């Protein structure tokens, strides 16, 4: 596990790396800082992160941030785009769909 200082240093070198932004989002979620996790995950998506894993993590960060309506909408999009993906099933369960 990298320290937050290491993540910050890496972010200065490549602030648009969606892989790095997702790693920082995950770090924040592990620290129980859901708002920062959501902000970094949204930045990762803006910079090209895509797929059911990415959207599941967005749903998780939204739910943890108290944005249940947004989390349900994201899960709904996942149901349409990736109906059979295991991440979709987890998102549905997370938001109660």
C-alpha positions in Angstrom: 0.0 0.0 0.0 1.3 3.4 -0.9 1.1 6.3 1.5 -1.0 9.3 0.6 2.2 11.3 0.1 3.3 8.9 -2.6 -0.1 9.2 -4.3 0.2 13.0 -4.1 3.7 12.9 -5.7 2.5 10.6 -8.5 -0.6 12.8 -9.1 1.7 15.8 -9.6 3.6 13.9 -12.3 0.5 12.6 -14.1 -2.7 14.4 -12.9 -4.8 12.9 -15.7 -4.0 9.3 -15.2 -7.4 7.6 -14.6 -5.7 4.6 -13.1 -3.9 6.7 -10.5 -7.1 8.7 -9.8 -8.9 5.5 -9.2 -6.2 4.3 -6.8 -6.4 7.6 -4.9 -10.2 7.2 -4.8 -9.9 3.7 -3.3 -7.4 5.0 -0.8 -9.8 7.7 0.3 -12.7 5.2 0.6 -10.5 3.0 2.8 -9.8 6.0 5.0 -13.6 6.5 5.2 -13.4 9.8 3.3 -16.3 9.1 0.9 -16.5 12.7 -0.4 -12.9 12.7 -1.6 -13.3 9.2 -2.9 -16.3 10.3 -5.0 -14.4 13.4 -6.3 -11.4 11.3 -7.4 -13.6 8.6 -9.0 -15.5 11.3 -10.9 -12.2 12.7 -12.1 -11.0 9.2 -13.2 -14.2 8.9 -15.3 -13.7 12.3 -16.8 -10.2 11.2 -17.8 -11.3 8.0 -19.5 -12.0 5.3 -16.9 -14.8 3.1 -18.0 -16.4 -0.3 -17.5 -18.4 -2.1 -14.9 -15.7 -2.0 -12.3 -15.4 1.7 -12.6 -19.1 2.3 -12.4 -19.5 -0.1 -9.5 -16.9 1.9 -7.6 -18.7 5.1 -8.5 -22.0 3.6 -7.1 -20.1 2.6 -4.0 -18.6 6.1 -3.5 -22.0 7.8 -4.2 -23.7 5.6 -1.7 -21.0 6.1 1.0 -21.3 9.9 0.4 -25.0 9.9 1.2 -26.0 10.4 -2.5 -28.3 7.4 -2.6 -30.4 8.8 -5.5 -27.3 9.3 -7.7 -26.1 5.8 -6.7 -29.4 4.3 -7.8 -29.2 6.2 -11.1 -25.6 4.9 -11.7 -26.7 1.3 -10.9 -29.7 1.7 -13.3 -27.2 2.7 -16.0 -25.2 -0.4 -15.2 -28.2 -2.6 -15.5 -28.9 -1.3 -19.0 -25.2 -1.4 -20.2 -23.9 -4.5 -18.4 -26.9 -6.5 -17.3 -25.0 -9.8 -16.7 -21.9 -8.3 -15.1 -21.1 -9.4 -11.5 -20.4 -5.7 -10.7 -23.9 -4.9 -11.8 -25.4 -7.5 -9.4 -23.3 -6.0 -6.6 -24.4 -2.5 -7.5 -28.1 -3.6 -7.5 -27.7 -5.1 -4.1 -25.9 -2.1 -2.7 -28.7 0.3 -3.7 -31.6 -2.1 -3.3 -32.7 -2.5 -6.9 
